[in-house]
Amino acid sequence: MGFAGSAQPTSAELGKRLVDKLVRVTRLSGTEDWIYLHIEVQGSPQAEFAERMFVYNYRLFDRYHRPVASMALLADQSEGWHPSSFGFEVLGCEHTLKFPTAKLLDFAGRETLLQAEPNPFALVTLAHLLTKATRQDMAARFAAKWKLIQLLYQRRWEKQRIIDLFVVLDWMMRLPEHLAQELWQNIDLLEEQEQMRYVSSVERIGIEKGREQGLQQGREQGREQGLQQGEALALQRLLRKRFGAIPSEISARIAAASLSEIEGWFDQAIEAGRIDDVFGPTAH
């Protein structure tokens, strides 16, 4: 499927939960047909991931009333984990979402091909694989990162693309301070030899500040997501103990709920006589 080059990022907050990336695009055919691409990046196996994709897809459709294509980028290290669908069938009614995935681990062993590939995403995929491979060896990571930066400069892309990809590589392949400073020295020499100045001192400061801000934001988001998942599991255990099997509609609502919503339901479930007293009437 082809798309026009002007994709418009869209903010999508669903009950205090944010999708990783939502982009509005048009087809290359030029037809007036808006399509929303929902791209979810998952770094570790998660039992409810496919259900979450299902929930996001129908809630995005409900919000925008446009076709939504949900896709997943799997950055985990589990070879056997390939979620691709979620749905249910009850009383002749069937509701299923099938979504395509790209698993970065599948590219392991194809590093040489990735190095030769002109697509910038190949370079990012290679950085991901090398980051995982050098987790316990910072000297090896330094060498791998330096090689990737040299490859990046050899592409001769426009300056902004070089800087954008450099920021991604720098964020993914973090180094101890003394190795980071040595890497900057290597970059200075490379730019002098090639007579190319991509990363100025001002941009360098911005990259370093952005990296620290990104780390802090990532820690906060990860902490919030971890709390949400833990509370969701606790709520589900309580509901099963008090009311038996949980209807699929309620399970979907819990998976997409914010931390505050889950906490409110938990408090109600302790005293409620029926599950409908907590969530309202359902089709169970």
N, C-alpha and C positions, 0 to 999 in steps of 0.2 A: 504494500500500500504506500503510495507516495503522498507527501504533504508539501504544502508551500513553505517557503523559508521563514515566514514571519509568524513564529509561535508566540503566543501571549501567555506568560505565566499568570496564574490565577490563585488567589488566596482561598483556601477552603477550610473553614473551621466547622467541624461537625460535633456539636455537643461538647465543646471544649477539647476535641481531639483533632489533630491536624494530619492530613495526608502528607506524605513526603514531598510529592511534586504533582501539581495539577496544571496542565497546559492546554490552552484552546488553540486549535489549528484548523486550517482549511485544506481541502484536497487539491492536488495539483491540477485537477480537471477544471478548477475555477468555479465549480458549482457552489451555490450558497448553502453549504452544509457544514455547520459547526460540529466539531467532534472534540470531546474532552478526553485527554490522555491522563489517566491516573497512574503514576509510577511510584511503586512502593519499594524501598530498599530495605532488605532484611539481613542483619549481620549474624544471626544465630537461629538454629531451629526453634520453632515455636509451634506447639500443638494447635493453637487456635488461629494460626496465621491465615489459612485459607478462608476460615469463617470471617476474619476481619476484612479480607479483600472483598468478600461477598457483601458485608455490611456497608463498607465504604462505597461500593459500586452502586447499590440501590439508593443509598442516601444522597449521593452526588446526583444521580438521575432525578431524584425527588426534588432536589434543590434547583437544578438548572434546566430540567426538562429537555435535555439533549442526550444523544448517544454518548456513553462513557466506555472507553476502552481501558480496562485495568491490566497493568503489566507489572511483573515483579522482577527485581534484580536481586539475586541471592548471593550474598557475600560470605556465607558461612563455610565451615570446614567439614561438613558432614556429607560424604559422598552419596548416601542413600536417601537424602531428604530432597524431594522434588515435588512440593505441593503445586497443584495445577487446577483444582476445582473444589467447589463446595455447593451444596444444595440439599433439598429435601423433597420428598413426595408424600402427600397425605390426601386421602379421599379423592384421588383422581387429579389433584392439583400438583404440578411439578414446577419447582423453581430452582434453577441451577446456573451457576456462573463458572465458566471455564476460562482460564486466563493464561497467556503465554509467560514463560519465565526465561531468564538468562542466568545461568549459574557460572560465576567467575571461576570456580574450582575446575570446571570442565576444560578450561584453557591451560591447565597445568601440563607441562611437558611440551607446550607449543610456543615457548618463549622466543625462539628464533623467528618464527613466523610473525609473532606480535611485533618484534623489533622492526621488521621490514614493512609492516602494514602502515600505509599513510594515514589511516583513520586515527584521529586523536584519541578516540575511546580505546584503541588498542594499547596506547601508551599508558592510559590510566589503569587498564586491566593488568598490564605488566607490572605496574607499580604496586597494585594490590597483591599480586602473587608474590612479589619479592618482599613486600612488607611482612607477609605471613611467614615466608621462608627464613627471614633474618630476625625473627622476634627475639631470639636469645643471643644474637651476635651483632653488636653494634658496628664492629669493624667491617663486617660483610655488608651491613646495611649502608654504611658510608660509601663503600665501593659501588654498590648497586645503584644508589641514589645519584652518585656522580656520573655513572654511565648513562642513566636515564636523562639527566640534564644535558649531557653532551648530545644525545640523540635528539632531544627537544630542540636544541640550537641548530642542529643540522637540517631540520625540516624547513628552515627559512620562512616560517609563517609570519604573518603580520604581528607587530609588537604586542597588541592586546591579547591575541590568542596565546602567544608565548607566555605572557605574564599570568594569564588565567590558569593555564596548565601548570605553570611553575608553582602557583599557590596551592593547587591540588596536590602535587607531588610533595611539596614541603610539609603540608598538613598531614598527609598519610605516612610519610617516612620520617618520623620525628627522630632526631639525634640528640645525644648529650651536648651540652653547650660547647665543649672544646672541639668536638667534631663538627658541629654546626659552623663555628667560626672558621675552621679549616676549609670547609666546603665553600664558604663565601670567598675565601682567598682564591680558591681554584676557579670560581666563577669569574672573579675579577681578571685573572690571567687569561681565561678563555675569551672573554669579551675584548680584551686588548689584542689578542692574537687574531681573532676573527674580525676585528674592527666593527663590532656590533655592541651597542649599549642597549640592552633590553631592560635590565633592572637597575634603576638609579638608587642612590642612597635614600631618597625620600620614599620611593616605592618599597625599598627594603624594610624601612621602619614600619610602613603600613602593613606589610606582609607579616612581620613579627607580631605586631599588635593584633592583627586579625586572627592569627593563629591562637594567641592566648584567649581572645574573646570567644573564638570557636570552641576551644577546649572547655571553657567555663560553661558555655551554653549547652554543649553536649553532655556535660556532667549533670546539669540541672534537668535537662530533658530526660536523660536516662534514669535519674532518680525518680522523677515524676511517673514515668512509664512503669518502672519497677513497682512503685507503690500501688499504681492502678491495677496492675496484673495480680499482685498479691491480695488486694482487697476483693477483686473480682472472684478469685478462687475461694476465698473465705466466704463470700456471700453465696456462691453456688453450693458449697458444702452445707451451709446453714439451711438453704432452701430445700435441698434434697433430704436433709435430716428431718425437717419439719413437715414438708409437703409432698415428698416423693419425687418422681421424675419431673424435670424442668421442661416446660414447653419450648420448642425451638425458637419461637418468637421472643420469649423472654431471654433466652440464651444470647440471641443476637443483640438485644438491647443492652445487656450487660457488657458484651464484648465491645460495643461502641460507646459506652458511657464514660463520663468524666469521673475523676476520683470523688468529687463531692457528691455526685449523683449516687454512686455506689454506696458511699457511707450513709447517705440518707435512706436508701433502700434497706441497708443492713439494720439500721435502728428500727425501721418499721417492721421488718421480718421477725424480729425478736418477739414482738407483742401480737402480730397479726394472727387472725384465726384461719385465714385462707390466703393463698398466694395472690388471688385477685385483689385482696385488700392492699397489697403492696404495689402491684403493677397495673391494676385495673383489669377489666374483663379481657380474656384472651379466647382464642379459638380452640383451646384444648378440651 
